[in-house]
Amino acid sequence: MDGTQTIETELSDRDLVLRFESLGDNCELGLVQRRVGAEPLGLLRFSGSPLRNVLRAMANRFEHIADPAHIRLQPENGEFMVKLTKYDFVYHSDVKIGEMEPDRLIRQQARVVAFLARKIVDDLEAPTKIFVFRQNEPLSAGDLTDLRLALSAYGPGRLLWVQPACPGHPPGSVALVDDRLIVGYVRRLAGRETVPDLDLESWLTVLRGAWRIAQAIGAPHPVPAAGRLGSHARTDIVFGAEGNASAFQGYGWSGAEAGFTWSVGERSLLTVPSPGRAGDYWLEMDVNPYVRPPLLCRQRLDAIVNGTHVHSFDPLLRGVIGCVIPGHLIAGRDVVEIVLGHPHAASPMLVAGQGDDRRLGVSFTRLSLVCA
């Protein structure tokens, strides 16, 4: 019997659910854990925490979340609800009104939240669990990308995205998207006002299937995470008036501004030194697409390395983005030609009525090419 079979045979439902940790939205996973007798500590286990709030907290490493000045008590159905106003998380205190003085409860919650905030940062940086996200509303591709980038900024975390079953994906089924993302399908997601009305059987089947997949494929591929490129050999390009980008720019660039430079037209060229020999490379960029709804709602960014299309970011999101470059595209070259395609570039004069006739595509703050 191999190691995976041994783990699967010995893992009880209680032990199984302890291998997973919630990344927010609501307390459905926390109640699944409770139903099988597990009560793990987790900052987001019983928290009502919309995705954008979670992303903001992760970006700030949950700083100041436990400051008593950011803790509010809200009476609801005879109980104190706790609101962490720094990131707008809300959860049950399990303290009835009258059981504890409000000031004392705030001090208690400040201590608990401080501990749990440190714990979730530790868990994100050295993950031994699979992180779980579910959301009743449809999740956009952009939101999913933002969540994955936020997770990778801490370390090699793996995400289980739980959705309601649909044609082709029956209750309890799981699908491996890549080594960092698994999708699971439960019979139904509990309603926001009826979270205890969950489908325990399909949840446990999904968790067991996801854990089996994670054990089979092993740790995620060690691609440098966005924002955590560490000491790998690298070439860094800094844009803006104080940066070094002008030495590497070819066609398709506007003048440097304070902290950034706009790409103009449909394509921009960078010719940069190779960071050295590597099996693969990681291209990371800090960007801000030019959008002006309703006439211009999105941008696309294509990365073309030494004449080969590597990746398209579509829609392009604001912030740090990255992709893998196969090593053979750079091997043996001292200089790397990076063409950045932005076919939806548009003039502010035409789409926003502003006095700027440049065809703006994407503003760049930083670009890094890293040996992975």
N, C-alpha and C positions, 0 to 999 in steps of 0.2 A: 504493500500500500504506500503511495507516495505521500509527500508532506501535505499537499492540498487536500487529499481525501481524509487524512487524519484530522486536520483542522476542522473540516466540514462535519465529520462524524462527532467530534467532541464538543463543538460549539453549541451551547444551549441558546434559547431565544434571548435570555437575559445577557449572556456574554456577547451575543451577536450585536445587540443594539448599543452596547458600550463601545463598539468600534466606530460609531458614527457621531458626528457633532453638527448641530444646527448652525446655519449661517443666516438665520433670520426668517422674516416674513410673519410667521406665527408659531404657535406652540404645538403643532400637530406631531412632529417627530418627538417632542418632549413627552407627549401623552402616550405615544406608542411605547416609548421606553418605560413609562410608569406602568402601563398595562401588563408588562412582563416582569415587573418587580425591580426595575433598574432606576436609580435616582442619581445620575451623574451631575456634577456641577458644570454649569455652562452659562456664560453671560447671556447668550441669545436663546437659551433652551425654551423659556416661557415668555419671550419678549415679542411684542408686536413691533416689528422693525422693518419698514418698507425698504426695498433694495437700495434706492438712492441714499437713504440714511445710513445703511450698512456700509456702502461704498465710501461715503464721506468719513465715517468712523475709521474704517480700515486705512484710508489714505493718511489719516492723522494718528494712526496707531492708538486709537481710543484715548487720546490725551484729554485730560480734564473731565472725563466722563463721570468720575466719582466725586468731583468737587461738590460739597454740600450746597453751594450757591446754584448748582445746576440740577438739583434734585427737588422735585415737587411731589406732593401727595394729592391725589384726587379721590374723594369719596365716591364709591360706586357700588350700589347694591349692598350696602352695609359693610363694605371692605375698603381698605386703602389701596388704591392703585398707585404705583410708583412711576413717575415720568422722569426720564433722564433727558433734560431739556437741551443738553449740549448737542445730542444727535437725535432727539425726538424718539427715543425708545420708551415703550410703555409695557409694564408687566404687573402681575398680581403680587402683592406683598404677603398674602395669606395671613394678614393681621386684620381682625375685625375692628371697626371703629369703636373706641372705648377700651380696647385691650392694651393699648400703649399710647403714651403721649406722642403727639406728632414730632416734636423736636427730637425726642429720643429715637423714634423710628428713623428719622432722617440720618441721624448719626450712625445708627446701626447699618442702614443701607449704604452709606458712604464707605464703611469698612468692607462690607460684602462686595460691593461693585468694584472697589479698588482691587481686591483679590482676584475677582473673576476677570477683570480687564487684563491684569498681568498674565493670568492663565491662558486666555484666548490668544494673546500675542505669542506666548511660548508655544502653544499648540499649532499656531499658524506657521511659525518659523521652523519647527521640528515636528512635522505632522506624523502621528502614529495612527490617526483616524481618517476616515473619509468624511469630508464636509458635505452637508446636505442642504440643498436649496429647493423650495417649492413656492409656488405663487399661484393664487387662483386666477388672476388675470393673465392673458397671453404675455409671454416674455419676448421682447424684441431681440433681434440678433445683436443690436448695439448694446443692450443691457447685459446680455449673456457675455459678450466680449469684455465689457467693463468688469464684470464679476470675475472672469477668468484672469484678467490682467491684475486685478487687485489681489487675487489669491497668489498668483505667481510672484508678486512683488515681495512676498514673505518667504517663499521657499517652494519646494516641490509638492505642494498640496494637490490632492485629487478631489474632484467635485462629482457628486451625484445629484443630478437634476431630476426631480420627481415630477411627473406629469400625470394627468388622467389618461386612462386607457383610451385607445382610438383604433379604428380599423387598421389591421396589420400589426398592432402592438397590444396584445391582450393583457388583462390584469396580471401582474406578477412578472411580466417580461422585462428584460434589461437589454441594453444595447451599448456596446463599446464604441465611442466616437473616436477617441485617441487615448493615449496612455494617461491623460489627465482628466478626461471627461467620460462619465458613464451616465446614460439616461435610463431611468426606471419608470415603469407605468403601473400605477395603482388603480383599483377599480373606480375610485373617485377621490378627489380632494375634498376634505371637509369644508363646509361653508364657513365664512368668517364669523358668523354669529352662532355656529353650531359645531365648533371644533371637536368636541368629544365624540361626535357622530362620524368617526373615522372607520376605515375598513382595515382592521388589524391584519387579517390574513394576507391580503395582497401587499401591505406594507412589509410584513416580515419576509414574504417571498422575494420582494424587490431587494431588501437589505441583504438577504442571504445570497442572492444572485450577484449583487454588486461586490460583496466581500469575496465571493468565489473568483470573480473576474480579477479583482485586485491582487489576490494571492497568486493567481496563475500568471499574470503578466509582470509582477514584481514592481519595483519602485519606478516612478515616472522617469523618462529620459532626462538626463541632467542638462537641459538647455539653460543657459543663464537666464534668470527671470528678469522681467522688465523692471528697471530701476535698481537691480542688484547684480551688476555685472562684475563686481569684485575686482580681483587683481589679474584677471585674464589679460593676455596680450591684446592690445586694442589700438584702434585709431579713432580719435575723438575730433569731431568737427563742431565748433561753437559758432552759431550765427549771431547776427546783430553787429552793431557798431563797435563793440568791444571784443568781438570774437575773431577767429582765425579763418573763417569760411571763405573769405574772398580769394585766398591763395589757391583754392580747390574748385572754384566755381567756373563753369563754362557758360553755355547759353541758358536762357530761361529764368533769369533771376532779376529781381528789382534791387534797388539800393538798400543797404543795411539800415535797419532802424534800431531803436533802443531795445535790445534783447532778442530780436528776431529779424528774419528776412523773408519776404514774400517770394514764392515762385510765381512766374507769370507765363502766360501762354499754355500750350498743351503739354510741354515737356521741359524738364530742367536737367542739366548735366552737372555731376560732380566727378572729379578725377582725384582719387585719394590714394595714399600709400597703403599697401597691404600691411596688416598688423603682424604677419608672420605665417608660418606653416601651421595647418590645422586640419583635422578631419572634416569639420564643418565650421561654419561661421554664423554669427548672430548679428543681424542688422536691427538696430534699435533707433527710433526717432521720436522726438518730442515735437508734436505738431498741433496746429490749429487750422481746420479747414475753413475756407471762406464760404459761408452760407448766408442767405438772405431770403427766408420764406416770405411770401409763398412762391416767388418766382424761382428761387434757387434753394432747394431744401436739402441737398446733400452734395458731397464731393466724393470722388474715388481717387485712390492713390495707387499707382502701379509701380512696383520695384523691378527694374530690369538691370541685371548685373552682367557686365561683359557680353551684352547682346542677348542674354537669355532672360525671359520673363520668369521671375521668382515667385511673386505674390501680388495679389490685389487686395487692398483694404477697401471694402465696399459694403456699406457706407463707411467712410473714414470718420473715426471718432476723435474728438479732442483729447490730447494727453499723450502718454507714452505708448507706443505701439512697437511691435517687433516681429521678425520672421527669421526662419532658418535659411541660410544660403549653403547649398551643397558645396563641399570643399573643392570638387574638381573645377568649378567655375573660376576659382581664384588661384589654384595650385600653379606654382611656377611663375607667377606674375609679381612684379614689384609694384605695379600700379593697378588699381581697380577702377573701372568705369561704371558709375552708377547713374542710370537714367531714371528719373522720377516722373512718371506720367500722371497728369491731372487734367483729364479731358473735359471736365466740367468747369474749367476756369471761366470767370465772367467778370465783366467790368461793373464796378459799383455805380457808374454813371447810368448803365442800362438797367440793372436789376434793383437799384435802390435810390436812384435819382440823386446820387452824390457826385461831387465834382472830382471824380477820380476815374480816368479812362484806362487805367492798367487792367489787364485781364488777370485777376488774382485767382490763384488756385489754392495754395496751402502756405501758411507761414510756418517756418522751421525755427526752433530754438536750439536743437542739438541733434546730431546724428553720430552714432557710434558703430563701428565695425569691429567685432570681437571674435577672437579665436575661441571656439567652443570645444 
